[in-house]
Amino acid sequence: MQMTIHYNRGEIQACREVQSAGLRIILVAFAAWGLLLTSLFAMPVDRWLHLSISRHLAQLALYLLGMQIMCGMILGFFAGNYMVFGEAHRGTHLNNANQFLGVLAMAAMVLMRMPFAVMRLRKWS
């Protein structure tokens, strides 16, 4: 909201400063979340969840699912920036294209019978 206020006042430099600060915050959160999720590789998640897949595959799948959350937040940050400039439809197009390509990629991986953990990787693209 602060970016929108600065942009509409014509304070472009202040708008850019707020945007860059927000991007730095989200990137630091991404790195911290990634480091925190690495603790999953020391936990017996396959036993806790009573899974029939290997421990490593279960840990990898949970790690990738956790990182998917942060990737969605980063995409949302960039898509939300279009609202500042009064072009929210462009951000919506970006989100829709991401979802559509994700569904196509997931369908292709299901047809190729790839493991679940590998399918989680498609959300990173």
Sequence and secondary structure as in RCSB ss.txt:
>XXXX:A:sequence
MQMTIHYNRGEIQACREVQSAGLRIILVAFAAWGLLLTSLFAMPVDRWLHLSISRHLAQLALYLLGMQIMCGMIL
GFFAGNYMVFGEAHRGTHLNNANQFLGVLAMAAMVLMRMPFAVMRLRKWS
>XXXX:A:secstr
 HHHHHHHHT HHHHHHHHHHHHHHHHHHHHHHHHHHGGGGGS HHHHTT SS HHHHHHHHHHHHHHHHHHHHH
HHHHHHHHHTT HHHHHHHHHHHHHHHHHHHHHHHHTT  HHHHHHGGG 
